[in-house]
Amino acid sequence: MFNTKKWFTLVISLIMIMSLFTGCGSKETVSNEGSKKTDGKVNEQKGDNEKQVKLSIWWASQDEFKEPLLDAISEYEAEHPNIKIEPEWLASFDYYDNYKVSLVGNTAPDIVKIDHVFVQSLGYDDQILDLGEFGANEIRDKFVDAAWKANMYKDHVYALPFDANTLALMYNEDLLAKVGKKVPTTYEELKEVSLAINDLGEEGVYGYTVPVNPKESGFLSFQFSSWVARNGGSILNDDWSASTLDSEEAVNALQQVDDLLSCGAIPPNVYLENEFYEGKIGLLEMGCWNINRLTADEAANLNVAPLVSLKDSVTGYAPLGLYSLAITKATKHQQEAYDFCKFLATNKDLQLSYAKQTNLMPSLKDSLEDEMFNTPEWKVFIEQFKNTVSRPGSPAWPSIDKHLSNAIQKVLTGVAEPEEALKEAKEKCDEEIKNIK
């Protein structure tokens, strides 16, 4: 009689013996030859086939932002068939709070494109990678220096610059001609021109407008840093160890804005940006992202000039806007994520494609030499880009921003005087800074 049990035992034994030979020749595949493990050491394993690696990246979903990225992904994946890039489309790039939540919930992406003002805070909290460990400093000279420095904290670089922006002074040539005034270059001239246009007495026509709406003021952190710099001051001291909001320069900057409001040079509690393009506002500090509105067929007779200096012998600094590429601490594919970030950040064609879609400026030096920027309007913004000031790169910035915002709101709504409001803000900011070890 056939013994099934013995036959089964014999088959199992043969399989085990064969596995000893075939197992000795098996190879474990890795994601990329020479890629890094989380401890920074190069993988020693090699394989004939590369393992498929998926990388997720957070990106804004609007078409002008979306299309250049999709083109770049197609190009990159064609050259790296083992890499699959999966964009996660968000409503905008302002997702700092969402990112913090995603880290707690283990749902963070591999890569984020994020406002540079949060880079130092995320780096300090060990929530994004130090890119110097991947050789990022070797490509530093490719970028505009101000853009590179904006992503640094204590000699470490935590993100690669991508797109930049800044402000210049847009003006209505017809309104200035009506009052017989030239484009202002100083604070006194700015005030004089604004009041002269107001005195025309035309319905809905004002000389100047700034985002003073206390409920939602983009002026609070972005533009105000520029006003302080144009007075010769700063938000924090040189080593970011203390706030300087109680300085004469900072107080004077806020006083200047309050004076414009008090004398009627700007309308209270309303921001009339759209009215500027309709020809009803004389002067407007505005970013390059709206440069196409200057030359639109339906636009008024508009032009652009450098920002005014707010103090004698002080440069008319503009605020620096910058979005950068960071790698999240949650990624399991550090080297692959860095390689893709490097591809995006140093790809001249991509940066130019992105700039043409969005009217934002590349952070790569050679991209700025493209003929796209060889127009009178762009030349003003490119020149202004050379004289920019970034918001302080302190890990405490998100809290500092809130205290500064509250101080300006108090002044613009008549609750406090500039010196009083900024002194209180300084004390609160210093407490936040002391918590940074």
Stockholm file with secondary structure:
# STOCKHOLM 1.0

chainA/1-437         MFNTKKWFTLVISLIMIMSLFTGCGSKETVSNEGSKKTDGKVNEQKGDNEKQVKLSIWWASQDEFKEPLLDAISEYEAEHPNIKIEPEWLASFDYYDNYKVSLVGNTAPDIVKIDHVFVQSLGYDDQILDLGEFGANEIRDKFVDAAWKANMYKDHVYALPFDANTLALMYNEDLLAKVGKKVPTTYEELKEVSLAINDLGEEGVYGYTVPVNPKESGFLSFQFSSWVARNGGSILNDDWSASTLDSEEAVNALQQVDDLLSCGAIPPNVYLENEFYEGKIGLLEMGCWNINRLTADEAANLNVAPLVSLKDSVTGYAPLGLYSLAITKATKHQQEAYDFCKFLATNKDLQLSYAKQTNLMPSLKDSLEDEMFNTPEWKVFIEQFKNTVSRPGSPAWPSIDKHLSNAIQKVLTGVAEPEEALKEAKEKCDEEIKNIK
#=GR chainA/1-437 SS CCCHHHHHHHHHHHHHHHHHHHHHTCCCCCSSTTCBCTTSCBCCCCCSSCCCEEEEEEEECSHHHHHHHHHHHHHHHHHCTTEEEEEEEESCSCCHHHHHHHHHTTCCCSEEEEEGGGHHHHHHTTCBCCGGGGTGGGGGGGBCHHHHHTTEETTEECCEEEEEECEEEEEEHHHHHHTTCCCCCBHHHHHHHHHHHHTTCCTTCEEEECCCCTTSCTIIIIIHHHHHHTTTCCSBCTTSSSBCTTSHHHHHHHHHHHHHHHTTSSCTTCCCHHHHHTTCEEEEEEEGGGGGGTSCTTSCSEEEECCCBSSTTCCCCEECEEEEEEEBTTCSCHHHHHHHHHHHHHCHHHHHHHHHHHCCEESBTGGGGSGGGCSHHHHHHHHHHTSEECCCCCTTHHHHHHHHHHHHHHHHTTSSCHHHHHHHHHHHHHHHHHTCC
#=GC SS_cons         CCCHHHHHHHHHHHHHHHHHHHHHTCCCCCSSTTCBCTTSCBCCCCCSSCCCEEEEEEEECSHHHHHHHHHHHHHHHHHCTTEEEEEEEESCSCCHHHHHHHHHTTCCCSEEEEEGGGHHHHHHTTCBCCGGGGTGGGGGGGBCHHHHHTTEETTEECCEEEEEECEEEEEEHHHHHHTTCCCCCBHHHHHHHHHHHHTTCCTTCEEEECCCCTTSCTIIIIIHHHHHHTTTCCSBCTTSSSBCTTSHHHHHHHHHHHHHHHTTSSCTTCCCHHHHHTTCEEEEEEEGGGGGGTSCTTSCSEEEECCCBSSTTCCCCEECEEEEEEEBTTCSCHHHHHHHHHHHHHCHHHHHHHHHHHCCEESBTGGGGSGGGCSHHHHHHHHHHTSEECCCCCTTHHHHHHHHHHHHHHHHTTSSCHHHHHHHHHHHHHHHHHTCC
//
